[in-house]
Amino acid sequence: MIGGNQAGANSRDWRERLSQSRDLGTGFAAPGGEFTRALYEWSFTPNGKILHSLLKGRRVVELGAGMMSYGYALASGSGAKNYVAVEPFYSDIQEKSILSYLSGEAGMGERIPYKVVGQDMLNYLENEPDNLLCVIACGIEDCILPGPDYRKKVENEIVRTMEKDSFFLSSHSDLFPPFLQNLEITFPRPSNPSVFDRIRLHGGKDAFDRFGEAVSLLHSI
C-alpha cells in the first residue's frame, strides 16, 4: 500500500501534490522562486540592469509569486511605483518573506508600497483596468495551469491590462500572449554561471519603440 505522502508525490495532478509540496517547502507547484531570484540577481549585472529601466515607475504585478520575496526585491530595487504578488496558495508565506526582507539589511534601500493577494491570477487580472500594469511571470508552466482555455484567458488579460509601453516579462513561463512582439534573452545565472536562464519580453509597438534598441542589443549578445 502506498502511503499518503508518496501517493501525493506520484500523482500527475499538481493539485494533489500541492499539500505535500507546501509541507516540504519545495517543488511540485512551483513555490520556490529560483527563476525570479535569477532575474533579481541578474539585474545587478551590466547587461541585466536593463530590468531597472523596464520596471522603473511601473505598477508591477507578479503572477504566481510563490513563497520568496525576490519579486518585491526586483521591483523595489528598480524603482517601481508599487508591487503586487498574486499567489493563491502561498500568500501567507510570501507576506512573511517580504516582511523578513524588509527587516534585513537588503531591504533597507528603496521601499515601495506592496500587496500580497491570495487570489487566482485570472480572477485578479479580470478585476484590473486596461493599460495599467507591468506583468511578470516566472515558472508559470502548463503543468501548473488548469488547461489551455485558462491559459488563453490569462494571456488575453495580460495584453489588456499591460501599460502600452511596458513589457510582459516571462521567465521559464509557457504564457505567450497573442498579438505582441517578443524577444528572448539568455543569460548565465549569477549564482551559478554554468546554468543559463532565459527571459522573454513581450510588448507592443510603444514598448519596442521606447526600449527596442537596448533590448535588441542584449538579444544579439
Secondary structure, 3 states (H helix, E strand, C coil): CCCHHHHHHHCCCHHHHHHHHHHHCCCCCCCCCHHHHHHHHHCCCCCCCHHHHHHCCCEEEEECCCCCCHHHHHHHHCCCCEEEEECCCCHHHHHHHHHHHHHCHHHHCCCCCEEEECCCHHHHHHCCCCCCEEEEEECCCHHHCCCHHHHHHHHHHHHHHECCCCEEEEECCCCCCCCCEEEEEEEEECCEEEEEEEEEEEECHHHHHHHHHHHHHHHHC
